[in-house]
Amino acid sequence: MYETQTNAIEMKHVTKKYASFQLEDVSLTLPSGCIMGLVGENGAGKSTTIGLIMGSIRRDAGEIFVLGQDNTKKEFDAVKEDIGVVLDEAYFPEVLNAVNVNQIMKHTYQRWDEKQYFDYIKHFSLEEKKMFKDYSRGMKMKLAIAVALSHKPKLLILDEATSGLDPIIRDEILEIFNEFTREEDHTVLLSSHIISDLEKISDYIAFLHQGKLLFCEEKDRLLEEYGILQVTEEEEKDIPKEAIAGRKQGKYATELLVKRSKISDAFEIECAGIEDIVLFLARKGE
Ligand SMILES: Nc1ncnc2c1ncn2[C@@H]1O[C@H](COP(=O)(O)OP(=O)(O)OP(=O)(O)O)[C@@H](O)[C@H]1O
């Protein structure tokens, strides 16, 4: 056993090089009890980051602690029992059904909760006897989520786990994740392209762009810090350069992503959502 940690995940200056991609100097902290949304375009490095955290991908440099344990040490094997993982490709053998999966998991996880598992199966409307190969993508993800939640993990890591699910079930699943973190030492890291989902439930947002972590910040601070300003060419001259975090040229006006603290109150600044912030900053990065 290990003590409850204040941080569920700590990445310090982590680098991973592939032939045509590099995850560069990523430092990220996810405090226990919080939900972090990981966003980034296709190929930004989200799955690589999750693989590095799980220890399935070897880092080239840096340190990673998960639930307080360095994930390169053999003691990390014991910690894995406390991590529920759902990857973007569901991974059960094709001929198994939900009942068979229960039999296997019972012998895999010490704290497997059979009742909870079948409650989720029912809740997700999954047919117990249907073979995995006959599941739709959404059903596969639901089964994987049911498994991840049923061995009493402390940390849930989900890579694109809600993509392919309809909005109603996505909403229910987000609520389940929310519910999960009501317990103080329960933490969630989830990646998604559906930024509105992440904005809905995350305490922290981490934004990866082309292998670089552009920010890892409390969501509320991001929403407070940034705003959108519509200006003409003339008006833009009065805006301090350091206030401009991103720029989009419209047909009649320019849209700026601005830092509220660096700009006079006289300007009429609109609210920026996480999606706006991410899109502006991604464009700036290019
Ligand atoms: N084993 C590997 N060998 C070489 N390159 C790899 C390997 N795994 C991933 N990459 C490359 O690393 C980059 C990041 O991939 P990754 O899967 O982490 O992105 P992602 O942000 O999860 O993308 P998506 O949203 O499309 O799932 C890509 O350019 C990918 O081709």
The ligand as a Gaussian input file, in Angstrom:
#p B3LYP/6-31G(d) Opt

LIG

0 1
 N        5.210000       3.902000     -32.196000
 C        5.340000       5.023000     -32.922000
 N        6.346000       5.164000     -33.794000
 C        6.498000       6.308000     -34.516000
 N        5.683000       7.374000     -34.417000
 C        4.651000       7.278000     -33.560000
 C        4.427000       6.107000     -32.761000
 N        3.333000       6.317000     -31.988000
 C        2.889000       7.551000     -32.299000
 N        3.684000       8.129000     -33.224000
 C        3.522000       9.480000     -33.789000
 O        3.421000      10.402000     -32.724000
 C        2.542000      11.471000     -33.095000
 C        1.520000      11.677000     -31.989000
 O        0.630000      10.579000     -31.982000
 P       -0.507000      10.437000     -30.875000
 O       -1.214000       9.159000     -31.167000
 O        0.105000      10.612000     -29.544000
 O       -1.430000      11.697000     -31.199000
 P       -2.898000      12.039000     -30.649000
 O       -2.833000      13.437000     -30.153000
 O       -3.361000      11.005000     -29.698000
 O       -3.732000      11.981000     -32.006000
 P       -5.271000      11.563000     -32.291000
 O       -6.115000      12.683000     -31.763000
 O       -5.306000      11.493000     -33.775000
 O       -5.539000      10.252000     -31.627000
 C        1.961000      11.104000     -34.451000
 O        2.682000      11.817000     -35.443000
 C        2.228000       9.629000     -34.560000
 O        2.407000       9.238000     -35.906000

